[in-house]
Amino acid sequence: MKKLLVISILILFAQDIIAQSFYSNRINRRWIATGGLGYARSLGDLTNPGSYFDTKFNVVGGLQYRFTNRVQAGVNLMAFQLSGDDQ
């Protein structure tokens, strides 16, 4: 049973393990696209005191260009909705 658990964990996280290896440096990738989903929450003046569960959905997208093995530049954009009123 333990072997089955270990093998299933290795298969589940195999992509993450490969992503951390040096093999990705040998691949000639000039452009890399990134993206993600998540939630955002404001802790500033727009939130009510004690309101800890006022979270909003956010979307992240980015693009990186690799000049050399050690130099790269990129841009990331994040979009989420933040609202408030003056009462």
HELIX and SHEET records of a PDB file:
HELIX    1   1 LYS A    2  LEU A   12  1                                  11    
HELIX    2   2 ALA A   14  ALA A   19  1                                   6    
HELIX    3   3 TYR A   23  ARG A   26  1                                   4    
SHEET    1   A 3 TRP A  31  ALA A  40  0                                        
SHEET    2   A 3 LYS A  56  ARG A  66 -1                                        
SHEET    3   A 3 GLN A  72  PHE A  80 -1                                        
END                                                                             
